[in-house]
Amino acid sequence: MSEPIEVEVRPAKERDAKVIAEIQAAAAQAAFKAQFPGEAMPEFDSLKKSQAYWREAIEFADPQVLVAVAEGEVVGFVGFDRSRDPKTPATMGEIWSMYARPSHWGQGVGLALWDAARDALIDEGCTKVTAWVPLGYERALRFFDMAGYKREMTSIKTVLVGLTRIEEIRFKRDLK
C-alpha cells in the first residue's frame, strides 16, 4: 500500500463529468487487466457517452456524485443513492460506482469517498447499504470486506461487459 494522501471530498460539479468519465475508463481498464490477464479489453461506452451520463447524473443528482480531490486534482469519485435492486426498502442505499485513478490506488481515496457517501446516505435516512462487486476483482473485494460489508453469497449474478461475462456479488452492511 502506498502512503495515504490528503483528500478532500466535495459534491461533483458538471465540469467534473469529463474527468469522472476518464477516471472510470482508466480504472475499469486496469481492473479488467488484473481480473483477466492477457484477454482483450471489451469495448465500453465511449468516453463522450460516459461523460454525458455523468453530467446528467450530477445535474439531477441521480445518482448523487461526490469527487475526491488531492492537490487540486480530481482523483476519484463515488456515485450513490437508494438501492436499484427490486423489492428493497426505501432505507436501503447503494454504492452505484466508486473509482479512483489507478495512480492513486492504495492512498486512501476510496476510504475518503466511502466515508463521505456513508454520511450522506445516513443523512438521507438510509440504514443499510449495498454494492455490487465483480467476483474476480480482488482489490475491490478486499476494500468492501475491510469497510465492514458482508458478502451475500446467494446474490451472485452474471452481467455482460461487452462480450465478456462477469460474475458479481452483492455486499451489504449496516450504516450505523
C-alpha positions in Angstrom: 0.0 0.0 0.0 1.2 3.5 -0.8 1.4 6.4 1.6 -2.0 8.0 2.3 -2.5 11.4 0.8 -4.6 14.3 2.0 -8.0 14.0 0.2 -10.9 16.5 0.2 -14.3 15.1 -0.8 -16.9 17.5 -2.3 -20.1 17.3 -4.4 -19.3 16.9 -8.1 -19.9 19.8 -10.4 -21.0 19.5 -14.1 -17.5 20.5 -15.2 -16.2 17.3 -13.4 -18.1 15.0 -15.7 -15.2 14.7 -18.2 -12.5 13.7 -15.6 -15.0 11.4 -13.9 -15.5 9.6 -17.2 -11.7 9.4 -17.7 -11.1 8.0 -14.2 -13.9 5.4 -14.7 -12.4 4.3 -18.0 -8.8 4.1 -16.7 -9.8 2.3 -13.5 -12.1 -0.1 -15.4 -9.3 -1.0 -17.8 -6.8 -1.6 -15.0 -9.3 -3.7 -13.1 -10.1 -5.7 -16.2 -6.4 -6.4 -16.9 -6.0 -7.5 -13.3 -9.0 -9.8 -13.5 -8.5 -11.2 -17.0 -4.7 -11.0 -17.7 -4.0 -11.5 -21.4 -7.6 -11.0 -22.6 -8.6 -8.2 -24.9 -10.4 -5.4 -23.1 -14.1 -5.4 -24.0 -15.4 -2.2 -25.6 -17.1 0.1 -23.0 -19.3 3.0 -23.7 -17.5 5.8 -25.4 -15.9 8.5 -23.3 -18.3 11.0 -24.7 -21.3 8.9 -23.8 -19.9 8.3 -20.3 -19.2 12.0 -19.9 -22.8 12.8 -20.9 -24.1 10.2 -18.4 -22.1 11.7 -15.5 -23.0 15.3 -16.5 -26.7 14.3 -16.3 -26.2 12.4 -13.1 -24.6 15.4 -11.5 -27.2 17.8 -12.8 -30.1 15.7 -11.5 -28.4 14.0 -8.5 -29.4 10.6 -9.9 -27.2 9.1 -8.5 -25.6 11.6 -6.1 -21.9 12.1 -7.1 -19.0 13.1 -4.9 -15.4 13.6 -6.0 -12.1 13.2 -4.2 -9.6 16.0 -4.8 -5.9 15.8 -3.9 -3.5 18.6 -4.7 -6.2 20.4 -6.7 -6.9 17.4 -9.0 -9.9 15.1 -9.1 -8.5 11.7 -8.3 -11.7 9.6 -7.7 -15.4 9.6 -7.4 -18.4 7.8 -5.9 -22.0 7.6 -7.2 -24.6 6.5 -4.7 -28.2 6.7 -3.9 -31.1 4.5 -3.0 -30.8 0.8 -3.9 -31.7 0.0 -7.5 -32.4 -3.7 -6.5 -36.1 -4.7 -6.8 -38.1 -5.0 -3.6 -35.6 -3.2 -1.3 -36.9 -0.8 1.3 -36.5 2.9 0.9 -33.9 2.8 3.7 -31.5 0.7 1.6 -28.8 2.8 -0.1 -26.4 1.6 -2.7 -22.9 2.5 -3.9 -23.6 2.6 -7.6 -20.0 3.1 -8.6 -16.7 4.1 -7.0 -13.4 4.6 -8.8 -10.0 6.2 -8.2 -7.2 6.9 -10.6 -5.0 3.8 -10.7 -2.1 6.0 -9.9 -3.8 6.8 -6.6 -4.9 3.3 -5.6 -3.9 2.4 -2.0 -3.6 6.0 -0.9 -6.9 6.5 1.0 -9.0 7.9 -1.9 -11.6 5.0 -1.7 -11.9 5.3 2.0 -12.4 9.0 1.9 -15.1 8.6 -0.8 -16.8 5.7 1.2 -16.8 7.8 4.4 -18.5 10.7 2.7 -21.0 8.6 0.8 -21.9 6.7 4.1 -22.5 10.0 5.9 -24.7 11.3 3.0 -26.7 8.1 2.9 -27.3 8.3 6.7 -28.4 11.9 6.2 -30.9 10.7 3.6 -32.4 8.2 6.1 -30.7 5.0 4.9 -29.9 2.4 7.5 -28.2 -0.2 5.2 -26.1 0.0 2.1 -25.2 -2.4 -0.7 -22.6 -2.5 -3.5 -22.2 -4.9 -6.5 -18.6 -6.1 -7.0 -17.1 -8.3 -9.7 -16.2 -11.6 -8.0 -12.7 -11.9 -9.6 -11.7 -8.3 -8.8 -9.6 -8.9 -5.6 -8.8 -5.2 -4.9 -12.5 -4.2 -4.7 -13.5 -7.4 -2.8 -10.8 -6.6 -0.2 -11.9 -3.0 0.0 -15.5 -3.8 0.7 -14.5 -6.6 3.2 -12.3 -4.1 5.1 -15.1 -1.5 5.0 -17.3 -3.8 7.0 -19.5 -5.2 4.3 -20.6 -8.8 4.3 -20.9 -10.8 1.1 -24.4 -12.1 0.3 -23.5 -15.4 -1.2 -27.0 -16.1 -2.7 -26.9 -12.8 -4.7 -24.3 -13.8 -7.3 -25.4 -12.8 -10.8 -23.8 -12.7 -14.2 -23.5 -9.4 -16.2 -22.2 -8.7 -19.7 -19.4 -6.3 -20.1 -19.0 -6.1 -23.9 -19.0 -9.8 -24.8 -17.3 -10.8 -21.5 -19.5 -12.4 -18.8 -18.6 -11.2 -15.3 -20.0 -12.6 -12.1 -20.9 -10.0 -9.5 -21.8 -10.4 -5.8 -23.8 -8.0 -3.6 -22.1 -6.7 -0.5 -24.3 -5.3 2.3 -23.7 -3.6 5.6 -25.4 -1.5 8.3 -24.7 2.2 8.1 -24.8 2.9 11.9 
